Amino acid sequence: SGLTDNATGFTSGNPGAPEGSQVAFLQYSSATAGMISQSFTAVTGEYVLEFDSARRGNTNAHPMFQVVLAAAVQATVETPDTAYTHHSVAIRIQNGGAHTLSLVSVVGDDYEETTIQDNIALAGANTVS
């Protein structure tokens, strides 16, 4: 997992990043899940996680990843296309306070699979920081 620029080994088979020139990537490799996460503070309420996602362009796999909040899977996302697709995931925060939201790669058809994410944002009237 990490960050990569446009036109690298990870992104040469994909169009440019929807926002800017860098994207995050999640790679499931050798039975190890890739993960990116962000901690934030929020009050109880309804939120929407918005992001653009694609599969790595130089593979034929249809990799998947999960959106996880407080160890609970909120959604499983499949990325069958090399073009970026916009996704929206509804998230309900039960208790206000500190939280960690993670994107975690999961094993799919191939032993090594990579998804690319960009333009990730958590929206809701109650977002504190």
C-alpha positions in Angstrom: 0.0 0.0 0.0 1.1 3.5 -0.6 1.1 6.4 -3.0 2.2 6.5 -6.6 2.3 9.0 -9.4 0.6 8.9 -12.8 2.5 6.8 -15.4 4.5 4.6 -13.0 4.7 0.8 -12.9 1.5 0.8 -10.9 -0.4 3.3 -13.1 1.0 3.1 -16.6 -2.1 1.1 -17.8 -4.6 3.5 -16.3 -5.8 7.0 -17.2 -4.4 9.9 -15.2 -5.6 10.5 -11.6 -9.0 12.0 -11.4 -7.7 14.6 -9.0 -4.1 15.8 -9.1 -1.2 13.5 -10.2 -1.0 10.9 -7.3 -3.2 8.0 -6.3 -3.3 5.6 -3.4 -2.9 1.9 -4.1 -3.8 -1.2 -2.2 -2.0 -4.4 -3.1 -2.9 -7.9 -1.9 0.3 -9.8 -2.3 1.7 -13.0 -0.9 -1.3 -13.5 1.5 -0.8 -10.0 2.9 -3.6 -7.4 2.7 -2.7 -3.9 1.8 -4.4 -1.1 3.9 -4.7 2.6 4.1 -6.5 4.4 6.9 -7.4 7.8 8.3 -8.3 8.7 11.9 -10.9 11.4 12.4 -13.4 12.8 15.0 -17.1 12.9 14.3 -20.4 13.0 16.1 -23.1 10.3 15.8 -24.8 10.5 12.4 -25.0 9.6 8.7 -22.0 10.0 6.5 -21.0 9.2 2.9 -17.5 8.0 1.9 -16.9 9.1 -1.8 -14.0 7.9 -3.9 -12.8 7.0 -7.4 -11.3 3.5 -7.9 -9.8 1.4 -10.6 -7.9 -1.9 -11.0 -4.3 -1.8 -11.9 -4.1 -1.5 -15.7 -1.5 -4.1 -16.4 -3.4 -7.0 -14.9 -6.5 -9.0 -15.8 -7.7 -9.5 -12.2 -10.9 -8.0 -10.7 -9.5 -7.0 -7.4 -11.6 -6.1 -4.4 -11.2 -4.1 -1.2 -13.3 -3.4 1.9 -14.3 -0.2 3.5 -13.9 -0.8 7.3 -15.0 1.4 10.2 -14.3 0.2 13.8 -13.6 -3.3 12.6 -16.9 -3.6 10.9 -17.0 -3.9 7.1 -19.2 -1.2 5.6 -18.9 -2.3 2.0 -16.9 -4.6 -0.4 -15.9 -2.9 -3.6 -14.9 -4.7 -6.8 -12.8 -2.8 -9.3 -13.2 -4.6 -12.7 -12.2 -1.7 -14.9 -8.9 0.2 -15.6 -10.9 3.5 -15.8 -11.8 5.1 -12.6 -15.3 4.5 -11.3 -17.0 6.7 -8.7 -18.3 5.0 -5.5 -20.4 6.2 -2.6 -20.6 4.2 0.6 -23.1 5.1 3.3 -21.6 5.0 6.8 -23.5 5.3 10.1 -21.4 6.4 13.1 -23.1 5.1 16.2 -21.0 6.9 18.8 -19.4 10.2 18.5 -15.7 10.6 19.1 -12.5 9.3 17.5 -12.8 6.8 14.7 -10.5 5.1 12.1 -11.7 4.4 8.6 -9.7 1.9 6.5 -9.6 0.6 3.0 -8.3 -3.0 3.1 -7.5 -5.2 0.1 -9.0 -8.7 0.0 -7.9 -11.8 -1.9 -9.6 -12.3 -5.3 -9.0 -14.5 -8.3 -5.3 -13.7 -8.6 -2.6 -14.2 -6.0 -1.5 -10.6 -6.4 -4.0 -7.9 -7.1 -3.9 -4.1 -6.9 -6.6 -1.4 -6.7 -6.0 2.3 -7.2 -8.0 5.0 -5.3 -8.3 8.7 -5.6 -10.4 11.7 -4.6 -11.3 10.1 -1.2 -13.6 12.2 1.0 -15.9 11.6 3.9 -19.0 13.9 3.7 -21.6 14.6 6.2 -23.1 17.6 8.1 -21.5 16.3 11.3 -17.9 16.0 10.3 -15.7 17.6 13.0 -12.2 17.0 11.8 
